[in-house]
Amino acid sequence: NTVAYASLNGEAENFCAMLPGSVGIRADVPVATGINAADCHLFDEAGIAFERRVELTEIDMNVINPTAA
C-alpha cells in the first residue's frame, strides 16, 4: 500500500489516504480525488459517527466524483 498525505486547495489540515502500492503519485503534483459514498463516514467532535440521512441511491455521484463526465 501507499499512504498519501495531501491538502485540498490550501486548507490548513491535510488528509490521509491509503492507496494501492502501484498507484502513480508524486510529491507536489496535483491529483483528482473522489469519494465512494458507501465508504464515507462522518464523525462529530467526540468521535461519534453521524447517522446516514439519505439513501446512497439518492446521491448524484457526479457531484462526488470529479472525474465523472
Distance bins in CASP14 RR format, pairs under 12 A and 6 or more apart:
PFRMAT RR
TARGET T0000
AUTHOR 0000-0000-0000
RMODE 2
METHOD distances of the structure
MODEL  1
1 16 0 0 0 0 0 1 0 0 0 0 0
1 17 0 0 0 0 0 1 0 0 0 0 0
1 18 1 0 1 0 0 0 0 0 0 0 0
1 19 1 0 0 1 0 0 0 0 0 0 0
1 20 1 0 0 1 0 0 0 0 0 0 0
1 21 1 0 1 0 0 0 0 0 0 0 0
1 22 0 0 0 0 1 0 0 0 0 0 0
1 23 0 0 0 0 1 0 0 0 0 0 0
2 16 0 0 0 0 0 1 0 0 0 0 0
2 17 0 0 0 0 1 0 0 0 0 0 0
2 18 1 0 0 1 0 0 0 0 0 0 0
2 19 1 0 1 0 0 0 0 0 0 0 0
2 20 1 0 0 1 0 0 0 0 0 0 0
2 21 1 0 1 0 0 0 0 0 0 0 0
2 22 0 0 0 0 1 0 0 0 0 0 0
2 23 1 0 1 0 0 0 0 0 0 0 0
2 24 0 0 0 0 1 0 0 0 0 0 0
2 25 1 0 0 1 0 0 0 0 0 0 0
2 26 0 0 0 0 0 1 0 0 0 0 0
2 27 0 0 0 0 0 1 0 0 0 0 0
2 31 0 0 0 0 0 1 0 0 0 0 0
3 14 0 0 0 0 0 1 0 0 0 0 0
3 15 0 0 0 0 0 1 0 0 0 0 0
3 16 1 0 0 1 0 0 0 0 0 0 0
3 17 1 0 0 1 0 0 0 0 0 0 0
3 18 1 0 1 0 0 0 0 0 0 0 0
3 19 1 0 0 1 0 0 0 0 0 0 0
3 20 0 0 0 0 0 1 0 0 0 0 0
3 21 0 0 0 0 1 0 0 0 0 0 0
3 23 0 0 0 0 0 1 0 0 0 0 0
3 25 0 0 0 0 0 1 0 0 0 0 0
4 14 0 0 0 0 1 0 0 0 0 0 0
4 15 0 0 0 0 1 0 0 0 0 0 0
4 16 1 0 0 1 0 0 0 0 0 0 0
4 17 1 0 1 0 0 0 0 0 0 0 0
4 18 0 0 0 0 1 0 0 0 0 0 0
4 19 1 0 1 0 0 0 0 0 0 0 0
4 20 0 0 0 0 0 1 0 0 0 0 0
4 21 0 0 0 0 0 1 0 0 0 0 0
4 23 1 0 0 1 0 0 0 0 0 0 0
4 24 0 0 0 0 1 0 0 0 0 0 0
4 25 1 0 1 0 0 0 0 0 0 0 0
4 26 0 0 0 0 0 1 0 0 0 0 0
4 27 0 0 0 0 1 0 0 0 0 0 0
4 29 0 0 0 0 0 1 0 0 0 0 0
4 31 0 0 0 0 1 0 0 0 0 0 0
4 33 0 0 0 0 1 0 0 0 0 0 0
5 13 0 0 0 0 0 1 0 0 0 0 0
5 14 1 0 1 0 0 0 0 0 0 0 0
5 15 1 0 0 1 0 0 0 0 0 0 0
5 16 1 0 1 0 0 0 0 0 0 0 0
5 17 0 0 0 0 1 0 0 0 0 0 0
5 18 0 0 0 0 0 1 0 0 0 0 0
5 19 0 0 0 0 0 1 0 0 0 0 0
5 25 0 0 0 0 0 1 0 0 0 0 0
5 27 0 0 0 0 1 0 0 0 0 0 0
5 28 0 0 0 0 0 1 0 0 0 0 0
5 31 0 0 0 0 0 1 0 0 0 0 0
6 13 0 0 0 0 0 1 0 0 0 0 0
6 14 1 0 0 1 0 0 0 0 0 0 0
6 15 1 0 0 1 0 0 0 0 0 0 0
6 16 0 0 0 0 1 0 0 0 0 0 0
6 17 1 0 0 1 0 0 0 0 0 0 0
6 19 0 0 0 0 0 1 0 0 0 0 0
6 25 0 0 0 0 1 0 0 0 0 0 0
6 26 0 0 0 0 0 1 0 0 0 0 0
6 27 0 0 0 0 1 0 0 0 0 0 0
6 28 0 0 0 0 0 1 0 0 0 0 0
6 29 0 0 0 0 0 1 0 0 0 0 0
6 30 0 0 0 0 1 0 0 0 0 0 0
6 31 1 0 0 1 0 0 0 0 0 0 0
6 32 0 0 0 0 0 1 0 0 0 0 0
6 33 1 0 0 1 0 0 0 0 0 0 0
6 34 0 0 0 0 0 1 0 0 0 0 0
7 13 1 0 0 1 0 0 0 0 0 0 0
7 14 1 0 1 0 0 0 0 0 0 0 0
7 15 1 0 0 1 0 0 0 0 0 0 0
7 16 0 0 0 0 0 1 0 0 0 0 0
7 28 0 0 0 0 0 1 0 0 0 0 0
7 30 0 0 0 0 0 1 0 0 0 0 0
7 31 0 0 0 0 0 1 0 0 0 0 0
7 33 0 0 0 0 0 1 0 0 0 0 0
8 14 0 0 0 0 1 0 0 0 0 0 0
8 15 1 0 0 1 0 0 0 0 0 0 0
8 17 0 0 0 0 0 1 0 0 0 0 0
8 30 0 0 0 0 0 1 0 0 0 0 0
8 31 0 0 0 0 0 1 0 0 0 0 0
8 32 0 0 0 0 0 1 0 0 0 0 0
8 33 1 0 0 1 0 0 0 0 0 0 0
8 34 0 0 0 0 0 1 0 0 0 0 0
8 35 0 0 0 0 0 1 0 0 0 0 0
8 66 0 0 0 0 0 1 0 0 0 0 0
9 15 0 0 0 0 0 1 0 0 0 0 0
9 30 0 0 0 0 1 0 0 0 0 0 0
9 33 0 0 0 0 0 1 0 0 0 0 0
10 30 0 0 0 0 0 1 0 0 0 0 0
15 33 0 0 0 0 1 0 0 0 0 0 0
15 34 0 0 0 0 0 1 0 0 0 0 0
15 35 0 0 0 0 0 1 0 0 0 0 0
17 23 0 0 0 0 1 0 0 0 0 0 0
17 25 0 0 0 0 1 0 0 0 0 0 0
17 31 0 0 0 0 1 0 0 0 0 0 0
17 33 1 0 0 1 0 0 0 0 0 0 0
17 34 0 0 0 0 1 0 0 0 0 0 0
17 35 0 0 0 0 0 1 0 0 0 0 0
17 36 0 0 0 0 0 1 0 0 0 0 0
17 39 0 0 0 0 0 1 0 0 0 0 0
18 39 0 0 0 0 0 1 0 0 0 0 0
19 25 1 0 0 1 0 0 0 0 0 0 0
19 31 0 0 0 0 1 0 0 0 0 0 0
19 33 0 0 0 0 0 1 0 0 0 0 0
23 31 0 0 0 0 1 0 0 0 0 0 0
24 31 0 0 0 0 1 0 0 0 0 0 0
25 31 1 0 1 0 0 0 0 0 0 0 0
25 32 0 0 0 0 0 1 0 0 0 0 0
25 33 0 0 0 0 0 1 0 0 0 0 0
30 66 0 0 0 0 0 1 0 0 0 0 0
31 66 0 0 0 0 0 1 0 0 0 0 0
31 67 0 0 0 0 0 1 0 0 0 0 0
32 65 0 0 0 0 1 0 0 0 0 0 0
32 66 1 0 1 0 0 0 0 0 0 0 0
32 67 1 0 1 0 0 0 0 0 0 0 0
32 68 0 0 0 0 0 1 0 0 0 0 0
33 64 0 0 0 0 1 0 0 0 0 0 0
33 65 0 0 0 0 1 0 0 0 0 0 0
33 66 1 0 0 1 0 0 0 0 0 0 0
33 67 0 0 0 0 1 0 0 0 0 0 0
34 40 0 0 0 0 1 0 0 0 0 0 0
34 61 0 0 0 0 1 0 0 0 0 0 0
34 62 0 0 0 0 0 1 0 0 0 0 0
34 63 0 0 0 0 0 1 0 0 0 0 0
34 64 1 0 0 1 0 0 0 0 0 0 0
34 65 1 0 1 0 0 0 0 0 0 0 0
34 66 1 0 0 1 0 0 0 0 0 0 0
34 67 1 0 0 1 0 0 0 0 0 0 0
34 68 0 0 0 0 1 0 0 0 0 0 0
35 41 0 0 0 0 0 1 0 0 0 0 0
35 42 0 0 0 0 0 1 0 0 0 0 0
35 56 0 0 0 0 0 1 0 0 0 0 0
35 59 0 0 0 0 0 1 0 0 0 0 0
35 61 0 0 0 0 1 0 0 0 0 0 0
35 63 0 0 0 0 0 1 0 0 0 0 0
35 64 1 0 1 0 0 0 0 0 0 0 0
35 65 1 0 0 1 0 0 0 0 0 0 0
35 66 0 0 0 0 1 0 0 0 0 0 0
35 67 0 0 0 0 0 1 0 0 0 0 0
35 68 0 0 0 0 0 1 0 0 0 0 0
36 56 0 0 0 0 1 0 0 0 0 0 0
36 59 0 0 0 0 0 1 0 0 0 0 0
36 61 0 0 0 0 1 0 0 0 0 0 0
36 64 1 0 0 1 0 0 0 0 0 0 0
36 65 0 0 0 0 1 0 0 0 0 0 0
37 52 0 0 0 0 1 0 0 0 0 0 0
37 54 0 0 0 0 1 0 0 0 0 0 0
37 55 0 0 0 0 0 1 0 0 0 0 0
37 56 1 0 1 0 0 0 0 0 0 0 0
37 57 0 0 0 0 1 0 0 0 0 0 0
37 58 0 0 0 0 1 0 0 0 0 0 0
37 59 1 0 1 0 0 0 0 0 0 0 0
37 60 0 0 0 0 0 1 0 0 0 0 0
37 61 1 0 0 1 0 0 0 0 0 0 0
37 62 0 0 0 0 0 1 0 0 0 0 0
37 63 0 0 0 0 1 0 0 0 0 0 0
37 64 1 0 1 0 0 0 0 0 0 0 0
37 65 0 0 0 0 1 0 0 0 0 0 0
38 52 0 0 0 0 0 1 0 0 0 0 0
38 55 0 0 0 0 0 1 0 0 0 0 0
38 56 1 0 1 0 0 0 0 0 0 0 0
38 57 0 0 0 0 0 1 0 0 0 0 0
38 59 0 0 0 0 1 0 0 0 0 0 0
38 61 0 0 0 0 0 1 0 0 0 0 0
38 64 0 0 0 0 0 1 0 0 0 0 0
39 56 0 0 0 0 0 1 0 0 0 0 0
39 64 0 0 0 0 0 1 0 0 0 0 0
40 49 0 0 0 0 0 1 0 0 0 0 0
40 50 0 0 0 0 0 1 0 0 0 0 0
40 52 0 0 0 0 1 0 0 0 0 0 0
40 54 0 0 0 0 0 1 0 0 0 0 0
40 56 0 0 0 0 1 0 0 0 0 0 0
40 59 0 0 0 0 1 0 0 0 0 0 0
40 61 0 0 0 0 0 1 0 0 0 0 0
40 64 0 0 0 0 1 0 0 0 0 0 0
40 65 0 0 0 0 0 1 0 0 0 0 0
41 47 0 0 0 0 0 1 0 0 0 0 0
41 48 0 0 0 0 0 1 0 0 0 0 0
41 49 1 0 1 0 0 0 0 0 0 0 0
41 50 1 0 0 1 0 0 0 0 0 0 0
41 51 0 0 0 0 0 1 0 0 0 0 0
41 52 0 0 0 0 1 0 0 0 0 0 0
42 48 0 0 0 0 0 1 0 0 0 0 0
42 49 1 0 0 1 0 0 0 0 0 0 0
42 50 1 0 1 0 0 0 0 0 0 0 0
42 51 0 0 0 0 1 0 0 0 0 0 0
42 52 0 0 0 0 1 0 0 0 0 0 0
42 53 0 0 0 0 0 1 0 0 0 0 0
43 49 1 0 1 0 0 0 0 0 0 0 0
43 50 1 0 0 1 0 0 0 0 0 0 0
43 51 0 0 0 0 0 1 0 0 0 0 0
44 50 1 0 0 1 0 0 0 0 0 0 0
44 51 0 0 0 0 0 1 0 0 0 0 0
52 58 0 0 0 0 0 1 0 0 0 0 0
52 59 0 0 0 0 0 1 0 0 0 0 0
53 59 0 0 0 0 0 1 0 0 0 0 0
54 60 0 0 0 0 0 1 0 0 0 0 0
56 64 0 0 0 0 0 1 0 0 0 0 0
59 65 0 0 0 0 0 1 0 0 0 0 0
60 68 0 0 0 0 1 0 0 0 0 0 0
61 67 0 0 0 0 0 1 0 0 0 0 0
61 68 1 0 0 1 0 0 0 0 0 0 0
61 69 0 0 0 0 0 1 0 0 0 0 0
62 68 1 0 1 0 0 0 0 0 0 0 0
62 69 1 0 0 1 0 0 0 0 0 0 0
END
